Amino acid sequence: MTAPRVVLVGPPGSGKTTVAALLSARWGSPMRDTDADVVASEGAPIADLFVDRGEPEFRRLEAAAVALALREHDGVLALGGGAVLDPVTRELLGSHTVVLLDVGVAAAVKRVGLDSARPLLLGNVRSQMRTLLEARRPHYVAVATHVVPTDDLAPEDVAARVADLVDATDTDGQGT
């Protein structure tokens, strides 16, 4: 059975895609991003999918992309920030090594920018980010095997911390 070596979760601006690429290079393993999977399969940017089809349809597409990636990908997997909202996705993550890239409001806003084109951050980005983090944090923590704070770290340092945690888990025979 194929399973990702590690699954990265976290809010927008936590560095999931960037850290996934660094881990992929470090381990010489493939990298996959479920947001990119949805964009590729639907032929439209996520913002357009939200506007044209609505959030519920996007979440359905996202859940299907995550389930497929968890079944067939054996490298580093980055999930979209809202993927943990789906209860089936959270259940599926229970059998995987999941690392929460944790980020505070100020750092997340700085990283995504105040004029963010992310559909759920339209309007007052700082306020929307605070609300999003408060709503999602319990889900992120619930699925996480490990938590890595990212606020004051360079992506390379975050990737090194994740690699150390995953490598230690693999060595203990508890990894996926």
URVEN-V892309 format. One record per backbone hydrogen bond with DSSP energy under -1.0 kcal/mol. NH is the residue of the N-H (numbers start at 1). CO is the residue of the C=O. E is the energy in kcal/mol with one decimal. If there is no record, write none. Layout:
nh: [NH/NH]
co: [CO/CO]
e: [E/E]
This chain:
nh: [5/6/7/8/9/14/19/20/21/22/23/24/25/26/27/28/29/32/34/37/38/39/40/41/42/43/49/50/51/52/53/58/59/60/61/62/63/64/65/66/67/68/69/70/71/72/73/76/77/78/79/83/85/86/90/91/92/93/94/95/96/99/100/101/102/102/108/109/110/111/112/113/121/125/128/129/130/131/132/133/134/135/136/137/140/141/142/143/144/145/146/148/150/153/158/159/160/161/162/163/164/165/166/167/168/169/170/171/172/173/174]
co: [75/75/97/77/99/11/15/16/17/18/19/20/21/22/23/24/24/76/78/33/34/35/36/37/38/39/45/46/47/48/49/54/55/56/57/58/59/60/61/62/63/64/65/66/67/68/69/30/6/32/8/80/82/83/86/87/88/89/91/92/93/7/146/9/100/148/104/105/106/107/108/109/118/123/124/125/126/127/128/129/130/131/132/133/136/137/138/139/140/98/98/100/102/150/154/155/156/157/158/159/160/161/162/163/164/165/166/167/168/170/169]
e: [-2.3/-1.2/-2.4/-3.3/-2.4/-1.8/-3.1/-2.4/-2.1/-1.8/-2.8/-2.5/-2.0/-2.4/-2.8/-1.4/-1.5/-2.5/-2.5/-1.9/-2.1/-2.3/-2.7/-2.6/-2.3/-1.8/-2.1/-2.5/-2.0/-3.5/-2.4/-2.0/-3.0/-1.8/-2.3/-2.8/-2.6/-2.0/-2.2/-2.5/-2.4/-2.2/-2.4/-2.8/-1.3/-2.1/-2.4/-2.7/-2.5/-2.9/-2.5/-1.7/-2.1/-1.4/-2.3/-2.1/-2.6/-2.2/-1.1/-1.2/-2.0/-2.9/-2.7/-3.0/-1.1/-1.8/-2.5/-2.8/-2.2/-2.1/-2.6/-2.4/-2.0/-1.2/-2.9/-2.8/-2.2/-2.3/-2.6/-2.8/-2.3/-2.1/-2.3/-2.4/-2.2/-2.7/-2.0/-1.6/-1.1/-2.9/-1.9/-3.0/-2.7/-1.7/-2.1/-2.7/-2.0/-2.1/-2.7/-2.9/-2.3/-2.2/-2.9/-3.1/-2.1/-2.0/-2.9/-2.3/-1.8/-1.3/-2.1]
